[in-house]
Amino acid sequence: MNVSELEERRSFALLGPGFGSAPWTLVTDLRPTAAARPTLVFAAFETRGRDCQGYCGEPQPCGDLRLDSPCQPLDPQLWADGHADQVGLIREAIAAGDVYQVCLTVRASFASASASSVLATMCARGVPRYAAWVRLPDGQEFVSGSPELFFAIEGDQIRSEPMKGTAPRGSEAELAASSKDWSELAMITDLVRNDLTPICLPRSVRVLNAQRMVRLPYASQTVSDIAGTLAPGVTLRQALDALHPGGSVVGAPKRAALRMIRQLEGSPRGPYCGVLGYLRGQTAMVSLLIRTATRSADGWIYGVGGGIVYESDPARELAEVQVKLGALR
């Protein structure tokens, strides 16, 4: 089938290869459900994990999906006024001992374009692991080119792959040697480990890999791998309540970082930095909705950001934001 055919559908979720065994999975006719095992779960950044929305639907593999809509220059316009001052305020809070790291995000916008064209542009140099195009029954619509696994549950095992530290392609050696990027990832790895501990068996949470490199078409990033064994009876909703919002898009300590985010960011993040999960059998794959564009009344809003630590330089942080905008180019 052609991806442009989905433009006429009222509600659906088109999910990339990281969510299932097929290159693409299409879930049609989404309907809200209170079932313990929905087909799809979604929570905006500001929504508590326990209040995530579940949907039932009709899943089908789409191995022959064709991205027939044209890629087009989206020309995102970055809203970064005051970014340097915000970085300075976070550094002052770190120096005062109020917080250790804050994920500061800004917004970019681009003019009206079809969602199928936005998806085709994000996939032009390769389909992101957690690519998604979602149109919910209430009218919300977003397109994601996320490379980040928030968490996966397979039987009684749970794993998370927080992503922190970004550099342009070709700068892998500098990224691996950067103490600033290492500290970003180390703090968030510890935060996720702590978030997992209350819902896992004692002493089962472990860091399998403290830092590994992920190469994307437009950037290189570092990731850690954390795993644990769920305590008996822990549900997906309880896991979301323990982990959401994701540490890599908040900072540490989480509550203090969230207070600064509310203070500094001028608008809600909405679907951006929220979560999207697909459930099949005893497996749940949940992506963190970074590199995500949300349809607005005037076009599309796209969020980008990065972790601010004491060593952060405002100009370099803004350059990192520009690297992440590369997902739209």
N, C-alpha and C positions, 0 to 999 in steps of 0.2 A: 504494500500500500504506500501511497505518497503521504508525507507528513502534512502537506497543505490540506488534505481532506479533513483533518481534525479541526480546522478553523470553524466548521459548521456545527460541531458538537457542543452541547450545553455544558457537560461536565465530564472530566476524564483526568487521568494521570498517565503520562508517557514517561517511562522510567528507563534509564540507561543501564549499562551492563553490570555495574556494581550492585544493583538491587536484586538481581536474579541470575538464572543460568542462561538466559537468552541475551542476544545483543541489545534488544529492546523489549520491554513489556508494556502493554497497554491495558490499563484498567478503566473500563467504561462505566457509565451510568452510576456515578458516585452518589451515595445516599448516606446521610449521617446515621450513625448507629451507636448504641451504648453497649454492644457486645464486648465481651472480654477479649476476643480475638478478632478485631476488625481486619479488613484487607489493607487499609491505609491509615496512617496517623499523621497529623500535622499539628504543629504548635508554632505560633509566632514567637518572636524573641521575648515579648513582654508577657506571654501566657505562661502560667505555672504548668509544670509538667503534668501534674495530676488533673489539670483541666484541658489536656490536649483533646482535639477533636478526632474521633474515629469515623471512618467511612467504610461501608461495604461497597463492592463493585464486582464487575465481571472481568477477571484478568485473562489475557491471552498473549502468548509470545508473538513477537513481530520481527522475526529474523530477516524478513525481506523489506523492512522499512526503508524508503528512499527519502532523503532530505532534499526534496525537489525545489523548495523555496530558495530564491537567490540570496546569497550572502550579500551584505551591503555595508558600506561605511556608516557606522552608527553615530560617530562623532560625539562621544560623551562629553558633556560640559561639567567640569568638576566644581563643586561648591566647597571651597577650602578656605574661605575668609575666616580669619581668627585661629587657624589650625596651629600656627607657631605659638600663639599665646596659650592655647589649650595644652600643648605639650609642656610648656613652661609651668603651668599650674599643676600638672601631674607630677613633674619632677620635684616641685616644692612639697607636694603631699608625700612623696617618697622620702625626701630628706627629713620630713617631720615624723616619719615612721607610721603614717596613716595607711599606707598601701605600698605594695611592692611592684606591681605591674598593672596597667590599665590598657585594655584594648580600645583604642580611640578610633571611631569610624566617622567618615564623612560620606556625602552623597554626590552622585553624578546623575545627570539626566540626559536623555536623548529623545528626539522627536518620535512621533507616532510611527511605528513599524509593525508589521504583522508578527505575531508571536512565533510563527513558523520560521520567519526570516531571522529573528533573534536567535532561535535555537540553531539554525543552520550556520550562522556566523560563529557562535560559540563552539560548534563542532567542526569548523572548516579545517582545522589542523589535527583532528583526532577527537573522538568522542570522549568527554570527561567521564570518569568512573561513575559519578553520581549525577550525570546529566538528567534533567527532568523538565517537563512542561506540564504544569498543573492548572486546571481550571476547575474551581470548586463550585458547588451548587449555589453558594451565596454570592457569586460573582467575582471573588478574588481570583487573580491569575498571576502566575509568576513562572519565569524560565530560569533554570539554574544550570550552571556549568561547574558544580562543586566537585573538587577532588578529595574532599575530606569525609572519612567515615567517622560519624559521631560515636556510634557503638553498634555492635552486632551481637545478637543472642542466638546461639546454636545449642539447643538442648539446655543444659544447665551452665554452659560456658558463656561468658561475656567478655568482649574485648573492645578496646577503644584505641583510636589512632590520632591523638591531637597533633595539629600541624602549627608550628610556629617557626618563624625565620624565613625570610624571602630574599632572593637576589635574582638579577637578570640571568637568563641562560648563558652558560659559559663562565659563570662566576662561582662554580661549585667549591673550588678550593678555598676561596675567600669566605664563603658562607660557612663551610665546615670549621674554619679556624677562628670565626668571629666569636669573641667572648660575650658580646652583647646578645647575639642570636642564640648562643648556647644557654645563657641565663634565662632568656624568654622561654625556651622550650623546657628547661629543667623545672622552672617554677610551675608551669602548667601541667607537666607530667606529674609532679607531686600533688597538685590540686586534684587532678582526675583520679589518682590513686586513692586519695582521701575520700573523694565522692563515692567511689566504688565500695569502699570498705564496709559501710553500714548494711549494704544489700548482699554482701558476699560472705561465704564461710570464713571463719577466722583463719588468718595467715595464708589465705589462698590468693590474695591480690599480689601480683608481681609485675615488675617492669621487664619485659622480654627484650626490649631494645631501647636504649636511652636516646639514640639519635641515628636516623638513617636519611638518606637523600631521596627526594622524589623530584623527577624532572618532568616539568610540564612544557607545552609548546612555547609558552611566553615567560616562564620563570622556573627557578629551582627553589625547592622548599625542603625544610627538615621536619621529620615526623618521629614520634616515639610510639612504641607498642606496649600496651598495658592489658593484662588479662586477669580474670578471676573466675571463681566458681560461685554461681548464685546460691544464696540460701534457699532452702526448700520453700516453695509457695510464692516467691517473688514474681510479680507480674510485670509486663511491659510498662504499664502505667506507673508502677512503683519505681522502676528503673529510670523512667523519664523524670519523675519527681526528684530523684536523688541527683541526677546529672544535669538536667536542663536549668538554665541556659549553659551552653558548653563553655568550659573553662578557657578554651583557646580564643573565644570571642568576648570574654569578660575581663579576666585578669585575676590577680591574687592579692590578698584574700578576696574571695568572691563577693561577699556582701559589701565590703568597702569599695571594691572596684565598681560594683553596680551603682552605688550611691554617686560616684564620680561621673559615671556614664550618664545618669539621669540629669546631673547638674550641668554637664558640658555639651551634650548632644542636643541639637535643636529640634529634633523630630523623632518619633518612634521608629524603630528599625522594621517592625512588621515581620513579613516573611523572611527578610534578610536576617541572617544569624539565627533563624528559627530552626526547626527540625522537620524532616519528612521521612517517614518510615513505611516499609512494605513488609507485610507478614505473609509467610507461606509455610504451612506445616509447623514445625517446631523452630523455624528460623525467622528472625526479624533483622532487617538491615535498615539502619537509620542514618541518614546523611545530615551533616551540618550545612545549612543553606548559605554558604559563602558563594561568591561569584554569582550573585542572584539578582535578576532584574524583576521588578514588580510593576505591573501595569497601573498607571494612574490616569486621572481624567485628561491629562495633557500629553501623555506619552508613556515613558518608562522611567523609573527611579532605580538606580543601581548603587549598592553600597560597597564601600572599600575601606579598609583600615589596617591597623597593625598594633602590635603590643608596644607600649611605651614603658621603658625602664629608665633608671636614673642616667644611664649612659646614652640615652637617645639624643640625637641631634635633629632639630625640627626639619632642616632641609633634607636630610637623608630619609627621614620618615615620610616626607611628602614624595620623595623619589620612589620609595617602596610602594606607595599608593599608586603612582603612575605605572609601575610594573604590573600591578594587579589589574589595572584597567586594560592591560594587554589582552585579557580574555575576550574583550569586545572588539578587538581589532584584527 
